[in-house]
Amino acid sequence: MKKSLLLILGATLALSTLVAQSEPLPVRLLWDANPPEDTVTFYTVYEQTAPGIWATLGTVPATSTPSFSLYLDGFPHAYAVSASNGFFESGKSATLNAPISPAAPTGLRINRIP
């Protein structure tokens, strides 16, 4: 089962200011817990270091609200999570890319100047 990840940022900092941050920005990765029947004992958090190459950042005990804290430095990063039940590890979740860019502006038009 694919898990969706949500990146929670400090409420006082706009997403668009993540680019070229001089100070690392503390953030938390959050995802939906697996259902109880999956008997998950822990989650593993990964960061993509090159295309197809994933490094383990750490593990998180299975809870109803799993999360993992890290720091963003303003450079692109990709994260994913897997679930383990003590015997097997799931596939990786959908990839979350950070920083998250703002949406492109819409409604661009030309007006005649009288």
Secondary structure as UniProt FT lines:
FT   STRAND          5..8
FT   TURN            11..12
FT   HELIX           15..18
FT   TURN            19..20
FT   STRAND          25..31
FT   HELIX           36..38
FT   STRAND          42..50
FT   TURN            51..52
FT   STRAND          53..61
FT   STRAND          67..72
FT   STRAND          77..84
FT   STRAND          96..98
//
